[in-house]
Amino acid sequence: MNSQNLNSTAIIHVLCDFSVESPDYTVTQARLARNFPNHKAVISPQPFKKGHILGQSVFLQLVVPEFPEGSIHICRVGTMSRMAPRFVLAKWNGSFFLAPDNGLLPLYFNNDDIVYYNINPSGYQVTDAMSQIYIPALQRLMDSNFEVDGVFEIKEMMVRSAPPTPTLSNNVMNLTVLYNDYYGNAYLNINRRTFEEVGQGRAFRLRISHSMEIKQLSNGYNDVMEGMELCLFGYGDIMQVAVNAGSAVQYLSLTEGRNILLEFAP
């Protein structure tokens, strides 16, 4: 896909931590429509706690693969830092990402080869990231036909954060709940590829508690009766624990940070 096609077809996706009911939601839609009338915009409002970059990175893993090449992903989320906010741009797999320099993008990419570019303005305090940072940077990106080298300054030093890593000992993996979505589903720090590489087709049991375990993968929620627990690989090929017509948070106590054991047969 050439840059001219990117310029005319790119979808603008905004991940935000305000609700649909917030004026910010409508204002964001209006500003995108006014500044980029030829581009389709998709807004993902999520009830993230301020600075919850782990949950935000998991959400990106779930949804970004569904967007076409050349899409633009803006992470309009709050930060916890007391320092003046800083913002960056990155290009990956033909798509573009604009976000705070708070560790979110390095956590999402988990790739040290990604090059980041500074999109911070100079000379004034940032009070509205969408109008002062993201829209001007996106306009500059489009004006350059989506060329970043020589247009934006490379940012050498980035805030970085490491996600919880699964550990393996004697055929048992210690997993962590990284993110709970709106429905109370629990997303673990293991994807399909790692599951298959470690499991090698062996039987397994996902030990939710001393008295509850899951022994098979489901293809969908309705593979089990309502009120029953299940695990599956859904969006982003991330392992998810759910309750059909229920909440894994409410019924299984699978809140963020909770540890679960995944045991493979010898």
KAMO-V226126 format. One record per residue. N is the residue number from 1. OMEGA is omega in radians with two decimals (* if undefined). NEAR is the number of other ideal C-beta (glycine too) atoms within 12 Angstrom. Layout:
{{N;OMEGA;NEAR} {N;OMEGA;NEAR}}
This chain:
{{1;-3.10;17} {2;-3.02;14} {3;-3.13;22} {4;3.08;14} {5;3.09;15} {6;-3.07;28} {7;-3.04;24} {8;-3.03;18} {9;-3.02;23} {10;3.02;34} {11;3.09;28} {12;3.14;40} {13;3.13;36} {14;2.98;39} {15;-3.06;42} {16;3.14;35} {17;3.00;31} {18;-3.03;27} {19;3.08;18} {20;-3.11;17} {21;-3.09;10} {22;3.02;17} {23;3.13;13} {24;-3.12;25} {25;-3.12;24} {26;3.12;18} {27;3.11;21} {28;3.09;36} {29;-3.10;25} {30;-3.12;19} {31;3.10;30} {32;3.13;33} {33;-3.12;18} {34;-3.05;17} {35;-3.10;23} {36;-3.02;29} {37;-3.10;12} {38;-3.08;16} {39;3.08;28} {40;3.13;22} {41;3.08;32} {42;-3.13;25} {43;-3.14;33} {44;3.09;33} {45;-3.11;25} {46;-3.09;30} {47;3.12;22} {48;2.94;33} {49;-3.11;18} {50;3.11;17} {51;-3.10;23} {52;-3.05;30} {53;3.12;37} {54;3.09;31} {55;3.13;34} {56;3.14;41} {57;3.10;38} {58;3.12;41} {59;3.09;37} {60;3.11;41} {61;-3.13;35} {62;-2.95;31} {63;-3.05;29} {64;-3.14;33} {65;-3.13;20} {66;3.14;20} {67;3.12;28} {68;3.07;21} {69;3.14;22} {70;3.12;31} {71;-3.13;34} {72;-3.09;42} {73;3.13;46} {74;3.13;44} {75;-3.11;44} {76;-3.06;42} {77;-3.13;41} {78;-3.14;25} {79;-3.11;29} {80;-3.03;19} {81;3.05;18} {82;3.10;8} {83;3.07;13} {84;-3.10;18} {85;3.10;29} {86;-3.01;29} {87;-3.05;40} {88;3.08;40} {89;3.08;43} {90;3.06;37} {91;-3.10;32} {92;3.12;28} {93;3.07;20} {94;3.13;21} {95;-3.05;32} {96;-3.09;43} {97;3.08;44} {98;-3.02;42} {99;3.01;47} {100;3.02;40} {101;-3.11;37} {102;3.14;33} {103;-3.08;31} {104;-3.07;46} {105;3.06;41} {106;3.10;31} {107;3.14;36} {108;-3.10;37} {109;-3.07;30} {110;-3.06;24} {111;-3.08;15} {112;-3.11;11} {113;3.13;11} {114;3.10;26} {115;-3.14;24} {116;-3.11;37} {117;-3.12;33} {118;3.07;26} {119;3.11;37} {120;3.00;29} {121;3.09;23} {122;2.99;13} {123;3.10;7} {124;-3.10;12} {125;-3.14;13} {126;3.10;25} {127;3.14;12} {128;-3.02;19} {129;-3.09;38} {130;-3.08;34} {131;-3.06;23} {132;-3.05;22} {133;-2.92;34} {134;-3.14;43} {135;3.07;34} {136;3.13;26} {137;3.13;36} {138;3.09;38} {139;3.10;25} {140;3.11;26} {141;3.13;36} {142;3.13;29} {143;-3.14;16} {144;-3.07;21} {145;3.04;18} {146;2.98;32} {147;-3.13;21} {148;-3.14;32} {149;-3.12;14} {150;3.12;9} {151;3.10;22} {152;3.14;29} {153;3.11;19} {154;3.11;20} {155;-3.05;24} {156;-3.06;11} {157;-3.13;12} {158;2.97;28} {159;-3.09;26} {160;3.12;22} {161;-3.11;23} {162;3.11;15} {163;3.03;30} {164;-3.09;26} {165;3.08;15} {166;3.07;25} {167;-3.10;17} {168;3.10;20} {169;3.10;13} {170;3.09;12} {171;3.13;19} {172;3.08;23} {173;3.07;31} {174;-3.07;24} {175;-3.12;38} {176;3.00;29} {177;-3.10;35} {178;-2.95;42} {179;2.98;44} {180;3.14;34} {181;-3.06;31} {182;-3.08;18} {183;3.13;22} {184;3.04;27} {185;-3.09;39} {186;-3.14;45} {187;-3.05;44} {188;-3.11;45} {189;3.03;35} {190;3.10;40} {191;-3.07;28} {192;-3.09;22} {193;3.13;14} {194;3.12;22} {195;-3.10;30} {196;3.13;18} {197;-3.13;16} {198;-3.06;26} {199;-3.14;25} {200;3.08;14} {201;-3.11;12} {202;3.03;17} {203;-3.12;18} {204;2.95;30} {205;3.10;24} {206;-3.01;40} {207;-3.13;27} {208;3.11;32} {209;3.13;19} {210;-3.07;7} {211;-3.09;8} {212;3.09;23} {213;3.12;22} {214;-3.01;34} {215;3.11;21} {216;3.07;17} {217;3.06;28} {218;3.05;25} {219;3.14;13} {220;-3.08;15} {221;-3.06;25} {222;3.03;14} {223;3.11;18} {224;3.12;24} {225;3.10;14} {226;-3.13;15} {227;-3.13;17} {228;-3.13;24} {229;3.12;39} {230;2.98;37} {231;-3.11;43} {232;2.99;33} {233;-3.11;27} {234;3.14;31} {235;3.10;24} {236;-3.12;29} {237;3.07;22} {238;3.14;35} {239;-3.10;45} {240;3.00;43} {241;-3.05;50} {242;3.00;41} {243;-3.14;32} {244;-3.12;25} {245;3.13;20} {246;-3.08;24} {247;3.08;23} {248;3.08;40} {249;-3.07;25} {250;-3.00;19} {251;-3.09;26} {252;-3.13;32} {253;-3.13;23} {254;3.12;39} {255;-3.12;24} {256;-3.12;27} {257;-3.14;21} {258;3.11;27} {259;3.12;26} {260;3.13;39} {261;3.07;29} {262;-3.04;37} {263;3.09;26} {264;3.10;26} {265;-3.14;16} {266;*;10}}
